[in-house]
């Protein structure tokens, strides 16, 4: 009897030890993050100075593989949209329509389901007043501030040597131009730029073309992807939506004119898109010909899977099928409710 009790005690001790050991060795939630009940993710809200909000959306602890390379995508919001609206959720009666036009979070999750090569972290950034151009105008030293914002975000993500993708829609492009204006050279950590109808402010005065060219020639793994549409004759309430010199169609033509001084482009057609590629597809500019003169500003991003196309172009995932165009390829990844800042963070 005593021997049986001793064996039972030993068994219970070993079981408790195993449970404690498993608890100690299992991945834990990152500091400052909270588990989201949606799609096995961990999220963190950051309030960054001056006047910048961000949400970091990362895979849950069990899904992070420290042996894989990591990628952080910084996505700057368009004019008029919050970070929650930009990330998106299911539409329902009475809900603001902005939640159902971009779906960056759902497109990102779709990409994550295809991409088993990397740990993918999504960061969405919003400027106070919902306008990056106005934010930059208030802060003349914005190039320095933008680099500080990015460094603060990377410090909050406990992964080493992450590659950076800088992406944007609409006025969010201003954030990327501010980043470029900080220095003569683009940091090596960045290996992809994505402009989703957002390249309005491409400027030779600021040497954007030269900076992109030098950066692209530094590695064959680097990509510049631009999506735009012919907005020259689009009307809203009887008036043209862009000025005689404005819009992303003309901005893309300026980019082409500059790049053609140094690069040889190939032209082709993909559906309604006229495409221009150079440097063995490191550079890809796509212009929707827009024969019906519709406003495609948000359709390029959400309805046509613009984000998903741009992040996967030139990767193994991009070869799995045509992603640019309707219908939405990510509907199963749309969350039912918007992201909300946890109560503990609201009060801190």
N, C-alpha and C positions, 0 to 999 in steps of 0.2 A: 504493500500500500504506500509506504513511504517512498519507494523507488518510483511508483507511478506518479505521485505528487511532484517529485523532483523533476521528472521528465516533462510533466505538464507546465511546471514553472519555467523550465528552460525553453520550452516551445513558445510560451507567451512572451518571454524576454526577447527571444530572437525575432518574433513577429513585430513587437514594438520597435525593436532596433531597425528592422527593415523599413517600417513605415516612416520612422524619423529620418533614416538615411535617404529614402526616396524624396521626402519633403525638402531635405537640404540640397539635394542634387537636381531637383526639377527646376526648370527655368522659372524665374519670378517676373512679375510685372515690373516694367522699367520705372525708375524713380520719377515721380511727378505724373505718371500715367494712371489711367483707370481702365479696367476691362469694359469694353462695350458689349452689350448683349447681341449685337448684330455682327454676323459674319466672322466671329472669332478674331476680333481686333482689340487693340489697346489704343486709347486716344489721350491726347493732352492739349489743353488750351494754353496758349501763351499770350500775354499782353506785353508787347515790346515797345520800347520808346524809340522815337516818338510816334504815338498815335497809330500803332500797328497791332492788329489782332491776327492770330494764326491758330489753326488746328493741325496737329500732327496725327495722322492716321497710320498706324503700323500693324503688322500682323501680330496675333496673340503670341505670348511667350513661347508656346510649344511649336509655333510655326517658324520661329527665327532659327536659322541654321548658321552658327558662327563660322562654319567652314566655307560658306558661300560668299561671293562678293556681294556688296550692298549698294543700293542706288537710292538716292533721295531725289524726289521730284518736287521742285518748288513751283507752285502754280499761283500766279497773281490774278486776282479777281478782275472781272470786267467792271466798267462803270455801272453803278446802280445796283450791284448785287453784293450781298453779304457772303461770307465764307460758307455759311450753312446753305444758302441758296445755290451757290456755285457747286457745292458737293452734291446737292440734290436729294430728292426723295419722291415717293409716289404722289401723284396728283390726287386731290380730292376736293369736293365742293367747299368753297370758302377759303381754300389755301392759295397763297400768293403764287401767281403763274411763274415767277422766277425760279421756283423749286423744280420745275419740270422742263428746263430748256437746255441745261448743260450736262448734268449728271457726271461730273468728273469722278466722284467716288465710285459709282457703278462701273464706269469705263475702266477705271484703275483696277477694280476687283476682277473684271473680266481679263485684263492683261495679266494680273497675278495668277489667275487660274491657268493661263497658258505658259507662263514664264516660271519654270522650275530652276532657272539658273541663278537667280538673284533674290536677295531680300529686298523687297520694294517698299519704300516709305513715301507716303504722300503728305505734302505740307501745303495747305492753302492759306494765302495771305491776303489780308484786307486792310486798306488804308482808311483812316477816319474820314467820313464824308463820302465814302464809297467811290472815290476817284483817285487813282494814282497820279494822273497829271496834275490835279490840284494839290495833292500832297507834296509832290516834288516842287511845285511853284512856291509853296509855303516854306520849303527848306532848301535854300540854295546849296547847302552842302550835302544834298541828297545822295550823291554817289558814295560818299563815305558812310552815311547812315545806312544805306542799303547793304553794304558789305558787313556792317556791324550787326544788322538784323539777321543776315544769313549765318554769321558766325555764332550768334546766340542760339539759333535754331539747331545748328549742328552740334553745339555743346549739350543740348538737351537730349540728343539721340545717342545712346551708348553703343555706337557701332564705329569701328575704325575704318578709315580710308574709304569712305563712301564716294562713289561717283555721283556727279550732280547733273540733273536735267533741269533746265530752266524753261518753263512753259508759261503761256499767258493767253488770254482772250481779250479782245477789244482794248480798252484803256489800260488793262493790265500790262500791255506792252511797254508802257512808260517805266514800269519797274525794271524791266530788262534793259531798256536803253540807259537808265540811270546806272545800272550795274556795269554796263559797257563803258560808260563815261568815266569810271573811277580810275582806270589806268590804261597804259598803251597796249598792254597784253592781257588776254583772257587767261585766267588761271587754268592750269592743266587739269584740275579736279572736274571741271565742266567738260562734258563730252557730247552734249546735245542741247540745241536751242530749238524751241518750238514757238512759232507765232501763228495763232489761230485768228485770222482776220484782225491782226493786231500790230502790223508793221508800219503804221502811219508815219512814224517819226524817224524812219531811216534817214541818216544824214551823212553826207560826205564831209560837211564842215566838221563833224565830230569824228571823222575817220572810221565810221562803222564798217565800211567795206574793207578797208585795209586790215582792221582788227580781225574780222571774220576770216579773211583769206589767210593771214598768218597763222591763226588758230587752226583752221582746217588742214593746212599743210603740215601741222605738227604731228598728226596721227591719222591713219586711215580709219580709225574707229569713230571719229568725230562726225556729227551730223548736224546740218542746218535744214529744218523743215518749215516751210511757209505755206499756209493755206489762205487764199483770198478769193474774192469773186468780183466780177465786173459790176461795180456799183456806180458807174459814171452816169447812167440814165435812170436810176431808180428814183421813183417818186413816193413821197409820203404826204398825204393831204394836198396833192397838187404841186408840191415843191421838191426839187432835187435834194436828196439826203446828204450829198457831199458837194463841196465847192468845186470850181473849175480846176483846182490843182490838188484837191484832197482825195481821201479815200484810199483803200488798200490796193485797188487795181493799179493806180498810178504809183503808189509806193513800191509795189512789186516790180513795176517796170523800171523804176529808178534803181532798185537792187540789181535787176538783170543788166541794165546798162553799165553799172559799175563793175559787176563781176565779169562781164564779157570782155573787159579790158585785159583780163588775166586768164580767163577760163574759156574753154570751148564747151558749149552747151548742146545737148541733144533735145529735140522737141518731139513730143508724142501726145496722144490723146487717151485718157482713161475716162470713159463715160462722158460726162459733161465737163470734165476738167482738161484744160490744156496744161501739160506738164513740161517742166524744164529741169534737166538734170546735168550735173557736172561732177568732175573729180570722182569718177566711178561711183556715182550715186551718193556721194557724201552731201551734195547740195541738191535739194529737191524743192522746187517752187511749183505750186499748183494753183491755177486760177480757174474757178468755175465760170464758164462762159455766160451763164445766166441769160439765156435767150428770151425768157419771159419777163425780165427786169423785175424780179421779186427781191424783197429784202431777205437776204440769206445770212445775215450777220450771226444769228444764233443757230440757225439750221446747220451750218457748217460744222458746228461743235457737237451738238447733241443728236439731232436727227440723222446726220451723216457720219456719225462715229469719228469725228475729227480728232479728238484727243487719242482715242485708241489707235487710229491709223498712224498718227504722228509719233507716238512712243514706240510703236512696233516696227516702223519702217526700217529696213536694213538689218533686222534681227531675225533669228529663227522663227519667232512667233509671227512675224509679218509675212512669212512664206506659207502660212497655214490657210490662207484664203483671202479674198478681196474684202477689205473692211471699209473702204471709203465709199460712202453712199448709204441710202436707206435700204432696208429698215434698220432700226436700232438692234445692235448685236449684243446688248448687255442687259436686257430687261430683267432677267432673273437675279441680277445683282443690285437692283434698286432697292434701297431700304424703305420701309413703310413710313417712318417718321423722320423728321429732320434731326440732325445732330443737335444736342443741347449741352451746354456747359454744366458739368456736375455741380451740385449745390455746394459741395465742400470747396470748390474752386471759386464759386461766385462770392463766397463770404470771406475768402482769404485776401 
